[in-house]
Amino acid sequence: MTEKIGIVGGGIAGVGAAWSLHRAGYEVELFEKGPALGGNAKTFRWTVDDGHAESPLLVVAWPQMYYHNYELLLDEVGVGIETLPISYFVQTPEGHFCQDGQTAVQKRFAPELRRWRKLVAFITKVNDFFLPKKKHDSLYHFSYFNPMNLIPLYWMARLFGISSEFWDTIFVPIHCATFITTSMRGVPAVILPLLESIVPLEEPTQMGTWRGAPRQVFDRMTEPFADKVHTDHEITTVRRRNGRFTIGDAKGRTYEVDRVVFACDATAVLNALESPSWLQRLLLSNAEYVDDVDPSFSRFVIHSDTSIFPEKHRQRILSDFNTYSEIDEAGALECTFVISAQNPSTKDEGVPMLVTFNSKKAIDKVQKRIDLPHPTHTMSLRNMIIMSMIRFLQGKDGIHYCGTFTTPEGGHDLSFMSGLVAAHAIGAPYPFSQDNSDAVADFKQMQKMMLTSRARAT
């Protein structure tokens, strides 16, 4: 009899696990509490002059040099990739900072930008010492023995003579979109070289994005088992009886499966388990998400009101910048994604497509207001410890885990890879060709992060 696997969570981790398991011949039941699959990679349908247009909403681009397996997935399901220029504009009470020229703010912080470059070089050397065999660009190069895992980047910046004003005026406004939070003083120093390679503070960069909207990726991945995809199913109970599981949702519907893969947030896992062990309680109850420490990005407005930008720079922002951050006199930060700026699927629609987080101004031309927790894992020492300990729960009593709390940080490739690793631990083979050595190496590194050596060997 074919083994049936229940997957709880319809983001890229859960859909990735279901896709890999189904390809391997397993029967899957995929549950998503919302009305559509996608998790943080949401698709929004804009009202435009001649009808509607779809665009990504929160996850809008990715660093192509690191997303080896995700780009293999897109090729597998036939979704095209476009190159997207990425630029950041920061407005402060004293002036503006951007990555395309010498503004007054840039000149004022020039000495600290030089110190910042020295800090990047220093941490790079420390990281390389603990990773002497690094052979390709990867998100997955990681050593538990690196002291930079334990030292906050903010502390290292201060040690190198970088002021808290620089941190709050330059670093936080640019990287708030990276981390989906403005609270970053606990970010470990180990990540700095990676950040600078993806989003350098002093110059624009380029990333990949979908040719179209992310919805198509999830539709194509689940097309072979579309009848086993259950949206609007908030799973509230997972009970083990006689070697099998009964999964129940908030509306009283139940499903019988042989194993369970949790691909949702840690709190939902803990609430669904009938009798969690002490280790499950310890780890899952302490996983930290951005909304736990900073709710700025849990509330956002989808709109076309360009008056939120300073008139002097308005047209330039709309045409040349992807993220606009504004710091007010009190130090509060408002962030706007300029979805329509250069995204290939939206730039020709003729309608400004803006998503503003932590709105401080009155906004007109609103298409939708959303007050929704954004379940993104914070890059913190606490979560890195939890990530390293989750391996001792993987597969125990027929339950596997994937998603952001099983990874160092909630990136799209990391989450997708966590789903592949969970599926492989159950019995699904690695789904791509072995010819791409970088992708295979990333997969093996992810296995080391998520599984014990014994589990990897079985």
C-alpha positions as CSV (number, residue, x, y, z in Angstrom):
1,M,0.0,0.0,0.0
2,T,1.3,3.5,-0.9
3,E,2.3,5.5,2.1
4,K,0.3,8.6,2.6
5,I,2.0,11.8,3.9
6,G,0.1,14.8,5.4
7,I,1.8,18.2,4.9
8,V,0.7,21.1,7.0
9,G,1.5,24.4,5.4
10,G,1.2,25.6,1.8
11,G,4.3,27.9,1.5
12,I,7.3,26.9,-0.6
13,A,8.6,24.5,2.1
14,G,5.3,22.5,2.3
15,V,4.7,22.6,-1.4
16,G,8.3,21.7,-2.1
17,A,8.0,18.7,0.3
18,A,4.7,17.6,-1.3
19,W,6.0,18.0,-4.8
20,S,9.1,16.0,-4.1
21,L,7.1,13.2,-2.3
22,H,4.5,13.0,-5.0
23,R,7.2,12.6,-7.7
24,A,8.7,9.8,-5.6
25,G,5.3,7.9,-5.6
26,Y,4.0,8.8,-2.2
27,E,0.4,9.9,-1.8
28,V,0.2,13.4,-0.3
29,E,-2.5,15.5,1.4
30,L,-1.5,19.2,1.5
31,F,-3.2,21.6,3.9
32,E,-3.1,25.4,3.9
33,K,-5.1,27.5,6.3
34,G,-5.4,30.4,3.9
35,P,-7.4,30.7,0.6
36,A,-4.3,30.2,-1.6
37,L,-0.9,28.5,-1.6
38,G,2.2,30.6,-1.5
39,G,3.0,31.5,2.1
40,N,5.1,34.7,2.0
41,A,5.4,34.5,-1.8
42,K,2.0,36.0,-2.3
43,T,0.4,37.1,-5.6
44,F,-1.8,40.2,-5.7
45,R,-4.3,41.0,-8.4
46,W,-4.2,44.7,-9.0
47,T,-7.1,46.7,-10.6
48,V,-5.7,48.6,-13.5
49,D,-7.3,50.8,-16.2
50,D,-8.0,47.9,-18.7
51,G,-8.8,45.2,-16.1
52,H,-6.4,43.4,-13.8
53,A,-2.7,42.6,-13.5
54,E,-0.9,40.2,-11.1
55,S,2.4,40.8,-9.3
56,P,4.4,39.4,-6.5
57,L,3.7,41.2,-3.2
58,L,6.1,40.4,-0.4
59,V,8.7,38.1,-1.9
60,V,9.6,40.0,-5.0
61,A,13.1,38.9,-6.0
62,W,16.0,36.7,-5.1
63,P,19.9,36.7,-5.4
64,Q,20.5,34.4,-8.3
65,M,24.1,33.5,-7.4
66,Y,22.8,31.7,-4.3
67,Y,19.4,30.2,-5.4
68,H,20.8,27.1,-7.1
69,N,18.0,24.7,-6.3
70,Y,15.1,27.2,-6.6
71,E,16.2,28.1,-10.1
72,L,16.4,24.4,-11.0
73,L,12.8,24.1,-9.8
74,L,11.7,27.1,-12.0
75,D,13.3,25.4,-15.0
76,E,11.6,22.1,-14.1
77,V,8.1,23.6,-14.0
78,G,8.7,26.0,-16.9
79,V,8.6,29.4,-15.2
80,G,10.8,32.0,-16.8
81,I,13.3,34.2,-14.9
82,E,13.9,37.9,-15.5
83,T,16.8,40.0,-14.2
84,L,15.6,42.8,-11.9
85,P,17.7,45.9,-11.0
86,I,17.4,46.6,-7.3
87,S,18.0,50.1,-5.8
88,Y,17.1,51.6,-2.4
89,F,16.2,55.2,-1.6
90,V,16.2,56.4,2.1
91,Q,14.7,59.7,3.0
92,T,15.8,61.2,6.4
93,P,14.9,64.6,8.0
94,E,18.5,65.8,7.0
95,G,18.3,64.6,3.4
96,H,18.3,61.4,1.4
97,F,20.6,58.5,0.8
98,C,20.6,56.4,-2.3
99,Q,23.0,54.0,-4.0
100,D,23.6,55.9,-7.3
101,G,25.5,59.0,-6.3
102,Q,27.2,61.2,-3.6
103,T,24.4,62.7,-1.7
104,A,24.9,65.0,1.4
105,V,24.0,62.1,3.7
106,Q,26.5,59.8,1.9
107,K,29.3,62.4,2.3
108,R,28.5,62.8,6.0
109,F,28.8,59.1,6.6
110,A,31.8,58.6,4.2
111,P,34.3,57.8,7.1
112,E,31.9,55.2,8.5
113,L,31.3,53.7,5.1
114,R,35.1,53.1,4.9
115,R,35.0,51.5,8.3
116,W,32.0,49.4,7.2
117,R,34.1,48.1,4.3
118,K,36.9,47.2,6.7
119,L,34.3,45.4,8.9
120,V,33.1,43.4,5.9
121,A,36.7,42.4,5.1
122,F,37.4,41.3,8.7
123,I,34.3,39.2,9.1
124,T,34.9,37.6,5.7
125,K,38.4,36.5,6.8
126,V,37.0,35.0,10.1
127,N,34.3,33.2,8.2
128,D,36.8,31.9,5.6
129,F,39.0,30.6,8.4
130,F,36.2,28.3,9.7
131,L,35.2,27.4,6.1
132,P,38.5,26.7,4.4
133,K,36.9,24.4,1.8
134,K,34.4,27.0,0.4
135,K,34.2,26.3,-3.3
136,H,31.0,28.0,-4.6
137,D,28.6,30.9,-3.7
138,S,26.2,29.4,-1.2
139,L,23.8,30.3,1.6
140,Y,24.6,27.1,3.2
141,H,28.3,27.5,4.2
142,F,28.0,27.3,8.0
143,S,30.2,26.3,10.9
144,Y,28.9,25.9,14.4
145,F,32.4,26.8,15.7
146,N,32.5,30.3,14.2
147,P,32.4,32.9,17.0
148,M,30.8,35.3,14.6
149,N,27.6,33.2,15.0
150,L,27.5,34.4,18.6
151,I,28.5,38.1,18.3
152,P,25.8,40.5,17.1
153,L,26.7,42.5,14.0
154,Y,25.7,45.7,15.8
155,W,28.3,45.1,18.5
156,M,31.0,44.5,15.8
157,A,30.0,47.7,14.0
158,R,30.4,49.7,17.2
159,L,33.7,48.1,17.8
160,F,34.9,49.2,14.4
161,G,33.8,52.8,15.1
162,I,30.5,52.8,13.3
163,S,27.9,54.9,15.1
164,S,24.3,53.9,16.1
165,E,23.2,56.8,13.9
166,F,24.8,55.1,10.8
167,W,23.1,51.8,11.8
168,D,19.7,53.5,12.1
169,T,20.0,55.8,9.1
170,I,21.7,53.6,6.6
171,F,21.8,49.9,7.5
172,V,18.3,49.5,9.0
173,P,16.4,51.4,6.3
174,I,18.1,49.4,3.5
175,H,17.9,46.0,5.1
176,C,14.5,46.3,6.7
177,A,13.1,44.8,3.5
178,T,15.7,42.0,3.7
179,F,14.8,40.9,7.2
180,I,11.1,42.2,7.2
181,T,11.8,44.0,10.4
182,T,13.4,47.1,11.8
183,S,14.7,45.3,14.9
184,M,18.1,44.0,13.8
185,R,20.6,44.5,16.7
186,G,20.6,40.8,17.4
187,V,21.5,39.8,13.8
188,P,24.7,37.7,14.1
189,A,27.9,39.1,12.6
190,V,28.5,36.0,10.5
191,I,25.9,37.1,8.0
192,L,27.5,40.4,7.0
193,P,29.6,39.2,4.0
194,L,26.5,37.4,2.6
195,L,24.4,40.6,3.0
196,E,27.0,42.7,1.3
197,S,27.1,40.3,-1.6
198,I,23.3,40.4,-2.0
199,V,22.5,44.0,-1.1
200,P,25.7,46.2,-0.9
201,L,25.1,49.4,1.0
202,E,26.9,51.6,-1.5
203,E,25.7,50.5,-4.9
204,P,22.7,49.0,-6.7
205,T,22.5,45.3,-7.3
206,Q,20.6,42.8,-9.5
207,M,18.3,39.9,-8.6
208,G,16.1,37.4,-10.3
209,T,12.3,37.5,-10.4
210,W,9.6,35.5,-12.0
211,R,8.4,36.1,-15.6
212,G,4.9,36.6,-14.3
213,A,3.6,36.1,-10.7
214,P,4.7,33.5,-8.2
215,R,1.2,32.0,-8.2
216,Q,2.1,30.0,-11.3
217,V,5.0,28.2,-9.6
218,F,2.7,26.8,-6.9
219,D,0.0,26.0,-9.5
220,R,2.4,24.0,-11.6
221,M,4.1,22.2,-8.7
222,T,0.7,21.0,-7.4
223,E,-1.0,20.4,-10.7
224,P,-0.4,16.6,-10.6
225,F,-2.1,16.3,-7.2
226,A,-4.4,19.2,-7.3
227,D,-7.3,17.1,-5.8
228,K,-5.1,16.6,-2.7
229,V,-4.5,20.3,-2.1
230,H,-6.8,21.6,0.7
231,T,-6.9,25.4,1.1
232,D,-9.0,27.1,3.9
233,H,-8.0,24.2,6.1
234,E,-6.5,25.5,9.4
235,I,-5.1,22.3,11.1
236,T,-5.8,22.3,14.8
237,T,-5.2,18.7,15.8
238,V,-2.7,16.0,14.9
239,R,-3.2,12.8,16.9
240,R,-1.3,9.6,16.6
241,R,-3.3,6.3,17.0
242,N,-2.1,2.8,16.2
243,G,0.8,3.9,14.1
244,R,-1.2,6.4,12.0
245,F,-2.2,10.0,12.3
246,T,-5.6,11.8,12.3
247,I,-5.3,15.4,11.1
248,G,-8.2,17.6,12.0
249,D,-9.0,21.2,11.0
250,A,-10.9,24.0,12.6
251,K,-14.1,23.1,10.7
252,G,-14.1,19.5,12.0
253,R,-12.8,17.8,8.9
254,T,-10.4,14.9,9.5
255,Y,-7.9,13.0,7.4
256,E,-5.9,9.8,8.0
257,V,-2.2,9.7,7.1
258,D,0.8,7.6,7.8
259,R,3.3,10.4,8.5
260,V,3.1,14.2,9.0
261,V,5.3,17.0,7.7
262,F,4.9,20.3,9.5
263,A,5.7,23.2,7.2
264,C,3.9,25.9,9.2
265,D,5.1,28.2,12.0
266,A,6.3,26.7,15.2
267,T,3.4,28.0,17.3
268,A,0.9,26.2,15.0
269,V,2.8,23.0,15.3
270,L,2.8,23.1,19.1
271,N,-0.9,23.9,19.2
272,A,-1.8,21.0,16.9
273,L,0.2,18.3,18.7
274,E,-1.8,16.3,21.1
275,S,0.9,15.5,23.6
276,P,4.1,17.3,22.7
277,S,7.3,16.1,24.4
278,W,9.4,18.3,26.6
279,L,11.8,18.9,23.8
280,Q,9.1,19.9,21.4
281,R,7.7,22.3,24.0
282,L,11.1,23.8,24.7
283,L,12.1,24.4,21.0
284,L,8.7,25.2,19.4
285,S,7.6,27.6,22.2
286,N,10.8,29.6,21.9
287,A,11.1,30.0,18.1
288,E,11.1,33.8,17.5
289,Y,9.4,35.5,14.5
290,V,9.7,39.1,13.4
291,D,6.3,40.0,14.7
292,D,7.3,38.9,18.2
293,V,9.8,41.7,18.4
294,D,8.7,44.2,15.8
295,P,5.2,44.4,14.3
296,S,6.1,47.0,11.7
297,F,5.8,44.7,8.8
298,S,2.6,42.9,9.9
299,R,0.5,45.8,8.8
300,F,0.6,47.0,5.2
301,V,-1.4,49.0,2.7
302,I,-1.6,48.1,-1.0
303,H,-2.2,51.3,-3.0
304,S,-1.3,53.6,-5.8
305,D,-0.9,56.9,-3.9
306,T,2.4,58.4,-5.1
307,S,2.0,61.5,-2.9
308,I,3.7,59.5,-0.1
309,F,7.0,60.2,-1.9
310,P,8.7,63.6,-1.6
311,E,7.7,65.7,-4.6
312,K,11.3,66.6,-5.5
313,H,12.2,62.9,-6.0
314,R,8.9,61.4,-6.8
315,Q,9.3,60.5,-10.5
316,R,12.8,59.3,-9.9
317,I,11.7,57.0,-7.1
318,L,8.8,55.6,-9.2
319,S,11.1,54.8,-12.2
320,D,14.4,53.9,-10.6
321,F,14.0,52.5,-7.1
322,N,12.4,49.3,-5.8
323,T,12.3,50.2,-2.1
324,Y,11.7,53.6,-0.5
325,S,12.2,54.0,3.3
326,E,11.5,57.2,5.2
327,I,12.6,58.1,8.7
328,D,10.5,60.7,10.4
329,E,11.7,63.2,13.1
330,A,10.8,60.8,15.9
331,G,13.0,58.1,14.2
332,A,10.0,55.9,13.1
333,L,10.6,54.1,9.8
334,E,8.0,53.7,7.0
335,C,8.9,51.3,4.1
336,T,7.4,51.1,0.7
337,F,8.0,48.4,-2.0
338,V,7.7,50.1,-5.4
339,I,6.3,46.9,-7.1
340,S,5.8,48.6,-10.4
341,A,9.2,50.3,-10.7
342,Q,11.0,47.7,-12.8
343,N,9.3,44.4,-12.3
344,P,8.8,42.9,-15.8
345,S,5.2,41.8,-15.1
346,T,4.0,45.2,-13.9
347,K,6.2,48.0,-15.3
348,D,4.1,48.5,-18.4
349,E,0.7,48.5,-16.7
350,G,0.7,52.3,-16.3
351,V,-0.5,52.2,-12.7
352,P,1.8,52.8,-9.7
353,M,1.8,49.6,-7.6
354,L,2.9,50.3,-4.0
355,V,3.0,48.3,-0.8
356,T,3.6,50.5,2.3
357,F,4.5,49.0,5.7
358,N,4.1,50.8,9.0
359,S,2.3,53.6,7.3
360,K,2.6,57.0,9.1
361,K,0.7,59.1,6.5
362,A,-2.8,59.2,5.2
363,I,-2.9,57.0,2.1
364,D,-5.4,57.4,-0.8
365,K,-6.1,55.1,-3.8
366,V,-6.1,52.1,-1.6
367,Q,-6.7,48.7,-3.1
368,K,-6.4,46.7,0.1
369,R,-5.3,47.0,3.7
370,I,-3.9,44.0,5.4
371,D,-3.3,43.4,9.1
372,L,-1.7,40.0,9.0
373,P,1.2,38.5,10.9
374,H,4.2,37.9,8.6
375,P,5.6,34.6,9.7
376,T,9.2,35.2,9.0
377,H,11.9,33.7,11.2
378,T,14.3,36.2,12.7
379,M,18.1,35.7,12.2
380,S,19.0,35.5,15.9
381,L,21.2,33.4,18.2
382,R,18.1,31.9,19.8
383,N,16.7,30.7,16.5
384,M,20.1,29.3,15.4
385,I,20.2,27.2,18.6
386,I,16.6,26.0,17.9
387,M,17.5,25.2,14.3
388,S,20.5,23.1,15.4
389,M,18.3,21.2,17.9
390,I,15.3,20.5,15.7
391,R,17.4,17.8,14.0
392,F,16.9,15.6,17.1
393,L,13.1,15.8,16.5
394,Q,13.2,15.0,12.8
395,G,11.4,11.8,12.0
396,K,10.7,11.0,15.6
397,D,7.3,9.2,15.9
398,G,6.6,9.7,12.2
399,I,6.8,13.6,12.3
400,H,9.1,15.7,10.2
401,Y,9.6,19.5,10.2
402,C,10.5,22.0,7.5
403,G,10.1,25.7,6.9
404,T,11.6,28.8,8.4
405,F,12.2,27.6,12.0
406,T,14.3,24.7,10.7
407,T,16.6,27.1,8.7
408,P,19.1,29.8,9.7
409,E,16.9,32.5,8.1
410,G,13.6,32.6,6.2
411,G,14.8,32.9,2.6
412,H,12.8,31.4,-0.2
413,D,15.6,29.0,-1.3
414,L,16.3,27.9,2.3
415,S,12.6,27.1,2.9
416,F,12.3,25.2,-0.4
417,M,15.4,23.2,0.4
418,S,14.1,22.4,3.9
419,G,11.0,20.8,2.2
420,L,13.3,18.8,-0.1
421,V,15.3,17.6,2.9
422,A,12.2,16.6,4.9
423,A,10.9,14.7,1.8
424,H,14.3,13.0,1.3
425,A,14.3,11.9,5.0
426,I,11.0,10.2,4.4
427,G,12.3,8.4,1.3
428,A,12.0,10.8,-1.7
429,P,15.2,11.1,-3.8
430,Y,16.9,14.4,-4.5
431,P,14.6,15.6,-7.4
432,F,17.2,17.3,-9.7
433,S,20.1,16.1,-11.8
434,Q,23.4,15.4,-10.0
435,D,25.1,17.4,-12.7
436,N,24.7,20.7,-11.0
437,S,27.4,20.4,-8.4
438,D,26.5,23.7,-6.6
439,A,22.9,22.7,-6.2
440,V,23.8,19.2,-4.9
441,A,26.4,20.7,-2.5
442,D,23.7,23.1,-1.1
443,F,21.3,20.2,-0.6
444,K,23.9,18.2,1.3
445,Q,24.7,21.2,3.5
446,M,21.0,21.7,4.2
447,Q,20.8,18.0,5.3
448,K,23.7,18.6,7.7
449,M,21.8,21.6,9.2
450,M,18.5,19.7,9.6
451,L,19.3,16.1,10.2
452,T,21.6,14.1,12.5
453,S,24.3,12.0,10.9
454,R,22.3,8.9,11.7
455,A,19.2,10.3,9.9
456,R,21.3,11.3,6.9
457,A,22.7,7.8,6.7
458,T,19.4,6.0,6.6
